[in-house]
Amino acid sequence: MSKDPTEKMTEEKRQESRSTQIQNYRVEIKLVGEPIYQFRVVDVSSKGAGLLVNENSRFLKKIEVGQVVDADFISPQGSNPSGLYQAEIRHITQADESRYKGLRLVGIRIREKLIQA
């Protein structure tokens, strides 16, 4: 079976492998003048995460690649990353798997942990 020659291949740029065996892992992102957005985390490492976002979400119209956001990771198992981090939007792509139909995958890179007052 040959691949479509027009299909673009993306180079893997992750610095470490990501865990996909996670349950009930969430992230909350608050944008100025917007409600708090909460998303399911589908893969995570100490350096980044993949978030599932409904393709009709207003959030997608409010963000762009390269934008820096504050992301509050909520891990029921208490594993890292957990807590408030500064993160950068790295990509916004169509989710490939059929179980994610109608969703976008938003990749974020963790920049630094923020101190909560």
ZIURRA-V263615 format. One line per field, one symbol per residue. ss: DSSP state (~ for helix, > for strand, _ for the rest). A space follows every 10 residues. Layout:
BEGIN
ss = ???
END
This chain:
BEGIN
ss = __________ ________>_ _____>>>>> _____>>>>> >>>>___>>> >>>>____~~ ~~_____>>> >>>>______ __>>>>>>>> >>>>___~~~ __>>>>>>>> >>>____
END
